[in-house]
Structure formats: structure tokens, C-alpha cells
Amino acid sequence: MSSQSFRQCRQPARSTILSGTIATFALAFCAASFCVANDRQASRPNVILIMADDLGFSDLGCYGGEIDTPNIDRLAEQGMKFSQFYNCAVCRTSRVSLLTGLHPRRIKGRMLHDNMTTLGEVAQSAGYRTSLIGKWHFPVTKPMDKSRLPTRRGFERFYGLAAGCCNYFNPAMPFPKFYRGQGPDPFLEQETPVTQFPPDYYSTDAFTDRAVQQIEEFSQAADKPPFFLHLCYTAPHYPLHAKPHDIAKYEGRFDDGYFKIRENRLKRLKELGLVDPKWKLSAPDVSQGKLAYDYAVTPWDQIENLPRERRRMEVYAAMVDSMDQGIGRVLAAIESAGIADNTCVMFLSDNGGCASHSGYHDGEIREQHETYNKELPGSVNTYDYVAQGWGWAQNAPFRRHKVWTHEGGISTPLIVRWPKVVSPGVLSHQVGHVVDIMPTLLEISGAPYPEQRNEVAVLPIEGLSLLPVFQGKERAGHPSLSWYLYGNRAVRQGKWKLVWGSNVRKWELFDMELDRTETNDLASQYPQRVKQMETDWLRWAKKTNAPLKGTSL
């Protein structure tokens, strides 16, 4: 690649300081220092890190999906997309790993601890302006513990929700009785709760509006410091809420059902080179264990209410479409500001498609859900989920969905556009993980990784910089990557992946080169490999405080 590395770009040009009087010398020295500082500022890229919420691996057009995503697709055409990038299977675990460069540590129900630094904090230490817009998802408790807010963890600006989800049209609306998720935590502007929203409010658009405003403000600052903007859309996380004109666009598009959609997506994924032509399409898991997310997929011809089932995916697609429109406005803003060439834009999802279905195991909750949702999904007065069939299909061709450590739960699209460094139209098959974002930001910003935070020793970073991959080089990669969530476990080492599903409660071994869709269990053929990888997973579990029994987070 012809582009120089960031470290090379940051070297200031040598200045000649003319001799003369002490006053002239001092003046010249100050001028030279100012130029060096400006050169340094100009060479460091702005960073816009965009995270979708519960977006499936193959939902985007550039990843084989049917949803219209021209702006995200343009990012991929002008940059690099990854075929093997991993998250941590659910919203909060992925977000803490992304923010800290560390695998989740589960201590007393908390994930973001005092011995962890954040992307915002390291960016600020390097002189970056910082902003987080959208979903935070680290509970602030009642009364509000301000030390847990983004504004106390390195983000100069914050607008969004502290909880995991909210009503898109009115975030102040309480959750329905049947919803048993986290919260409700407040919606905030900086550290002040926002309780009133205009009649035409839609959170996806509001987050875009704020992002555009931040870009304009930061890019027009007199001293032109670089900025780090973390844009965390809640789309397409439940509840299924979308604007009527966006929903209308998708009427009839998914009438063939989720099994056919998966077949069509696999075909396009093969054409795009994202999956190996030899891989088979995974079948739905049929066993049902104690885990609330262990949903069986209903055959399409046995669906009792087809209009509602089709509508779920139509609204979901409209939510993704709306997010894509917003990303188009964000890209237009950096182009209008004249900073597109020196801005690294990254886009990814926090986990695989979500198969949540209220009350699937509980008749009382299911009845409450049906009573509340008297109309088809989409409006402010509904609170519905994409359900198990579509949630599984969104991760085609992979097995399972959100919260599972099979590929459908932990695989995410990652797209990176950075004109000065990343060549256009590149497809990378190198393995990466959300813990790699922190060391990447450290390298491109020039920020040091702190040894302490508020006099507390910071845990050593566990990610590896993606900058060599961005530059078109091969990197050594992670010798081993491990996962834990709700009793589900996995470890990947090279081409081998070992998976423990909480429903079957045994290790399965898969060859990721021959069978990334996890259809052929090789555990009985390679018992020694299973034992060695299990030992490595147990070592990682002890280090990260992952439970060895039960299904706690």
C-alpha cells in the first residue's frame, strides 16, 4: 500500500530556527513549536466509530442482504470489509470489550470497572475532542451514580440512553409490563435527564442529527483538534418501531419467509466471496433447554399469523434502512467539512440478530404481550420483537443468533473506510475481535495506554491493533479467542473452534476453514485437541471471572 503508516505521517518536518537576539530566538522557537503542533494535529485522523444494535451478519446489502443500505455499501466499496470479525454475543459484553480493549470481567453484576480505561479517555489524553451519541448500556442505578456516565468516562459530550433500549418515538414512555429487561434508566443530555420529546421524534434520526452537529462543531473549531465520535444507534434492536414511509418500502419483500431468505442470502454471500462455496447452510437448532433464548424456529407453513410475521421483518428492514439514511448524512457532513480523507470511519454490530420473543416460555407474559400489541408492529403504541425465525435468518448462513457463542451469535460485519490508509474494495478474511479497536485507536491517535486510572492500576490491554490489516498487511493475530455468555462457551484457535451450548452441555469441535457454519462436529475424532482447547478456555474463564456453572451473565 502506498499510504504511509500513521507513525510515519506523524513525524514533523524539521524547522530551521534562525539565530539572533534572545527575543527573536524565542519568537522563532514558539512559531516552530506551533507549526509542529499543527502538523501533528493535521496528520492524526478523526475517528467515527458507528455501532448498530442487534444487526445480523448478512442484513446489509454488501453482506448479501435484501435491505437497501446504499450508504453503508458505499463505505465498503471505498474501504475494507471483514468476513471474520467477532463480538461478544450480547449488547453489554460487546460494548465493554469495544470500549476497553479487554474481555468482559463479571464482578457483582458490573462490567465497566475502575481498573479499565475507555476509548474516550485515551482519545482525550491524546488531545481529541470526544462525543458518544446513542446507547451507553451501563446501568447508572437509582439514585443516579454519575461516575458511571459517559461524561465521567472520557466523553466530553453525551446524548442518548443509559439503558439497553427505549421507545423510538418517545424514549420517556415506560416499558410495557411484560418486558423484563434492564432499566428503565434515564435518557440523558450530558448528565441531565430528558423527559419531553417532540411529536415527530424518532431516536435514529435524533442520533444522526446530533452526530452531524458534533462533526460541524468539532471541524469548525479554531485550533482544529482531531475528534473521536462514537455513534451508537439503537437500530435495529427491539422494540420494532419505524416510520410508515420506510415500512411501506418493504411491504411484500419478505413474503417467502425466513428459510427462503437464508437460501438466497447464502447464494449472494458466496458470490461476494464472504463465505466459502463449499459451506453448507446451517439447520435450525431444535433442542430446547432452560436458557430463555433457546428458541425453536417454527416452520414457515405453520405460522399462525402470517401478516404479523411478515410485518416484523418489514419493520426491522425499515429500521436498518433509516439508520443507513442517517449514516449517509454523517458521511455527507464530513465531506462537506472537507475532512473525509483524514477520517477513519468504522461500522460494526454489537452481536448477531436477536431472536427475542416475549413470553415464549411463559403463558402469562405471552398473553400480556398479545394484549398490548393489538395492532401490527411499527407504531409508538406497539412493543414487539423480530422473533426467532427472522432473528436466526438475519445471521445466514451461520448457526444460532444473539447470546449464543455459535457463529450466528458472535459474528459481525466490520467495514472500515480511511482513504489515506485503506485501499478501496478490499475484503479481509483475517480474524479480528472488538477488543482490537482500543489498540487500533491507540496506534492511530498516538495516545499511550495508561498504567493507572485515578490511582488504580489498569488491566493490561488484551486486543491487537488492526492497523496492519488496514494497511493491507498480514498480522500475527490472536493465538486464542474465548467467549462466555449465559452458560454458552467457545474458544477459537486458528482454524479450530470449540463450542459449548448451554442446551446440549457438551463440547463440539468445528473446522472453521471447511465448516464455519458448524454443521459437522469433529469432537470425537480429535479428543486431544478438545481437551487442550478446553484447558485453555478454563484458564481464560478463571482470568476473566467467567462462571463455570449456571447461566449468569
PyMOL commands that set and color helices and strands:
alter all, ss='L'
color gray80, all
select helices_A, chain A and resi 6-9+22-43+61-63+70-78+91-100+119-125+146-148+150-152+203-219+244-248+258-272+300-302+306-336+340-342+363-372+387-393+407-410+434-445+467-470+527-544
alter helices_A, ss='H'
color red, helices_A
select strands_A, chain A and resi 46-52+80-86+129-135+157-161+187-189+192-193+227-232+343-349+411-417+426-433+452-453+456-457+481-485+488-493+496-500+507-511
alter strands_A, ss='S'
color yellow, strands_A
deselect
rebuild
show_as cartoon
